[in-house]
Amino acid sequence: MGMKTYRVAIIGCGRPAGSDDRTGAARGYAHWKGYAATGRCALVGLADIREENAQAFAAENGDPAAPPRIFTDYRAMLREVRPDIVSVCTWPALHAEMVIAAAESGARGIHCEKPMAPTWGEARQMAEAARRHSCALIFSHQRRFEPSFRAARRLVREGAIGTLRNLEASCANLFDWGTHWFDMMNFYNDDTDVRWVMGQIDLRAGRRIFGALVEDQGLSYYRYANGVTGLLTTGADGNLGVQNRLIGSDGIIELGVATREGTRVPLRIRGAGDADWRVPDLAADRPQAPGGTMGALSADLLRFLDDEGSPEPELGLSRALRATELIFATYESARRRARVDLPLQIEDSPLVQLAEAGAIGTPA
Ligand SMILES: NC(=O)c1ccc[n+]([C@@H]2O[C@H](COP(=O)([O-])OP(=O)(O)OC[C@H]3O[C@@H](n4cnc5c(N)ncnc54)[C@H](O)[C@@H]3O)[C@@H](O)[C@H]2O)c1
C-alpha cells in the first residue's frame, strides 16, 4: 500500500542547539523531528528572516539529494513551494498572519506553536481561515501526548480518584505557559464546555515572553458545565508547589511535584484505600508512534490528513480555542471586575489594554 508522502515547510527555524546566539527554543527543530519520525514527510521549504538560520537548519535536517528551498519571505515560500503541511514556529505576534497565509496558500495541515495569538480576535481569525479553507490546524499543546498527563487522565477515567471535582494548576503566567495548563485541565475533564470565568491579574513590573506582554501574578477560577472547577494561579508568589492537581471524591493526583531535593515527581496518586502517595508505572501511557511526543502528534495529524472524515486531531483547533478563550476570559474578568460568562465576546487583549491604561498593578 503506497501511503502518501507529505511535503512539509517550516516558517521560523531558530538557531541550532548549542549556538550562543539563540533567541528561543528553536521549536522548528522539534517540529521537524516529529515529522521525520513518521517516515512519510519530506522537508521541502524553509523560511526565516535570518537566512543563516534556515541554512543551518537545512544543513542539519535537509535531504542532500533533495534539499529544501530557502526563503527570507515566508509568503514567497508559500507561493512557490506550495507545501502540504506548514509549521509556524515564530513568536506569537506573527502566528495569525502566517497561519492565515498558509491556509490561503492551500496547505492541508498547519502545526502552529502556542500560544495561538496575543488577542482573542486574532485567534478567532485564524480559526475562521482554517475552516474556510478546510485546513487542519493544530497547536503545540504537546502534553496531550506525554505519558504523565495521559496517565492522569487514564486514572481519572478508571475512577482511581472517584468522581472528578476540582482541578488546580500553577505556572509562570496565564498566556505563555498558562495555555498549556488550561489545555491540560480541559484534557483531564474530557474537553467539557466552561460556563464562566472569574479572574484577576497583577502587572506591577510587566514582562515580555517571546515578545508578548504577560502578567506578574494571576488568578483564574472557572466552572465547567459538569460542575468541575478549575483554578490556575500564576507567578512565583502564587505557586502551589505542584504543576497540576486533580481532586476527586475519593483521592488526589498530583503532577510535577517539587521535592525537597529540587527534583520533580512526574505523577503521584493517593486514591481510595491508599495509605500513602504512590507513584504509578507510566509505561502503558507512552504513545505508540515512534519519535516520542513530537512523533506521536505528527502521526496524529497525518492520520487526520489521510482520512479527513476521521476524528479531529488531538491538538486540533476546537481544543486550542477552548484553552485560549480561558486566557482572554480571565483578562476580561479583571477588566470588567466581574464574572465572564462564555462564549467570550471580545476582540482585543484586555491585558494589553489595561497595561496601556495603567489601570492595574502598582508602579514598580
Ligand atoms: N510548545 C512548547 O513547549 C514551546 C516551547 C518553547 C517555545 N514555544 C513557542 O514556540 C514559538 C517559537 O519560539 P522559539 O523558541 O522556537 O523561537 P526562536 O526565537 O528560537 O525561533 C524563532 C525564529 O523565527 C524567525 N523569524 C522571526 N520573524 C520571522 C519572519 N517574519 N519570518 C520568518 N521567520 C521569522 C527568527 O529569525 C527565529 O529563527 C513561540 O510562540 C513560543 O511560545 C513553545
The ligand as an SDF file (V2000), in Angstrom:
LIG
                    3D

 44 48  0  0  0  0  0  0  0  0999 V2000
    5.4020   24.0060   22.8190 N   0  0  0  0  0  0  0  0  0  0  0  0
    6.3760   24.3060   23.6500 C   0  0  0  0  0  0  0  0  0  0  0  0
    6.6300   23.6040   24.6160 O   0  0  0  0  0  0  0  0  0  0  0  0
    7.1890   25.5310   23.4100 C   0  0  0  0  0  0  0  0  0  0  0  0
    8.4590   25.7120   23.9880 C   0  0  0  0  0  0  0  0  0  0  0  0
    9.1700   26.8710   23.6870 C   0  0  0  0  0  0  0  0  0  0  0  0
    8.6180   27.8360   22.8490 C   0  0  0  0  0  0  0  0  0  0  0  0
    7.3760   27.6360   22.3120 N   0  0  0  0  0  0  0  0  0  0  0  0
    6.7440   28.6220   21.4050 C   0  0  0  0  0  0  0  0  0  0  0  0
    7.3100   28.4790   20.1120 O   0  0  0  0  0  0  0  0  0  0  0  0
    7.2260   29.7290   19.4080 C   0  0  0  0  0  0  0  0  0  0  0  0
    8.5840   29.9830   18.7740 C   0  0  0  0  0  0  0  0  0  0  0  0
    9.5410   30.0870   19.7950 O   0  0  0  0  0  0  0  0  0  0  0  0
   11.0540   29.6140   19.6150 P   0  0  0  0  0  0  0  0  0  0  0  0
   11.5720   29.4760   20.9910 O   0  0  0  0  0  0  0  0  0  0  0  0
   11.1250   28.4790   18.6790 O   0  0  0  0  0  0  0  0  0  0  0  0
   11.6660   30.9300   18.9160 O   0  0  0  0  0  0  0  0  0  0  0  0
   13.1290   31.1560   18.2960 P   0  0  0  0  0  0  0  0  0  0  0  0
   13.4730   32.5660   18.6140 O   0  0  0  0  0  0  0  0  0  0  0  0
   14.0560   30.0640   18.7350 O   0  0  0  0  0  0  0  0  0  0  0  0
   12.8920   30.9820   16.7370 O   0  0  0  0  0  0  0  0  0  0  0  0
   12.0630   31.8760   16.0290 C   0  0  0  0  0  0  0  0  0  0  0  0
   12.5900   32.0030   14.6140 C   0  0  0  0  0  0  0  0  0  0  0  0
   11.6480   32.7850   13.8640 O   0  0  0  0  0  0  0  0  0  0  0  0
   12.3770   33.6030   12.9650 C   0  0  0  0  0  0  0  0  0  0  0  0
   11.5380   34.7030   12.4890 N   0  0  0  0  0  0  0  0  0  0  0  0
   11.2280   35.8640   13.1230 C   0  0  0  0  0  0  0  0  0  0  0  0
   10.4400   36.6200   12.3360 N   0  0  0  0  0  0  0  0  0  0  0  0
   10.2250   35.9240   11.1880 C   0  0  0  0  0  0  0  0  0  0  0  0
    9.5030   36.1860    9.9920 C   0  0  0  0  0  0  0  0  0  0  0  0
    8.8110   37.3260    9.8100 N   0  0  0  0  0  0  0  0  0  0  0  0
    9.5360   35.2460    9.0070 N   0  0  0  0  0  0  0  0  0  0  0  0
   10.2170   34.0780    9.1730 C   0  0  0  0  0  0  0  0  0  0  0  0
   10.9290   33.8010   10.2750 N   0  0  0  0  0  0  0  0  0  0  0  0
   10.9260   34.7040   11.2800 C   0  0  0  0  0  0  0  0  0  0  0  0
   13.5660   34.0370   13.7970 C   0  0  0  0  0  0  0  0  0  0  0  0
   14.6280   34.5410   12.9970 O   0  0  0  0  0  0  0  0  0  0  0  0
   13.9400   32.7230   14.5050 C   0  0  0  0  0  0  0  0  0  0  0  0
   14.8220   31.9520   13.7130 O   0  0  0  0  0  0  0  0  0  0  0  0
    6.7630   30.7580   20.4440 C   0  0  0  0  0  0  0  0  0  0  0  0
    5.3910   31.0450   20.2210 O   0  0  0  0  0  0  0  0  0  0  0  0
    6.9360   30.0730   21.7730 C   0  0  0  0  0  0  0  0  0  0  0  0
    5.9710   30.4460   22.7380 O   0  0  0  0  0  0  0  0  0  0  0  0
    6.6810   26.5040   22.5710 C   0  0  0  0  0  0  0  0  0  0  0  0
  1  2  1  0
  2  3  2  0
  2  4  1  0
  4  5  1  0
  4 44  2  0
  5  6  2  0
  6  7  1  0
  7  8  2  0
  8  9  1  0
  8 44  1  0
  9 10  1  0
  9 42  1  0
 10 11  1  0
 11 12  1  0
 11 40  1  0
 12 13  1  0
 13 14  1  0
 14 15  2  0
 14 16  1  0
 14 17  1  0
 17 18  1  0
 18 19  2  0
 18 20  1  0
 18 21  1  0
 21 22  1  0
 22 23  1  0
 23 24  1  0
 23 38  1  0
 24 25  1  0
 25 26  1  0
 25 36  1  0
 26 27  1  0
 26 35  1  0
 27 28  2  0
 28 29  1  0
 29 30  1  0
 29 35  2  0
 30 31  1  0
 30 32  2  0
 32 33  1  0
 33 34  2  0
 34 35  1  0
 36 37  1  0
 36 38  1  0
 38 39  1  0
 40 41  1  0
 40 42  1  0
 42 43  1  0
M  CHG  2   8   1  16  -1
M  END
$$$$
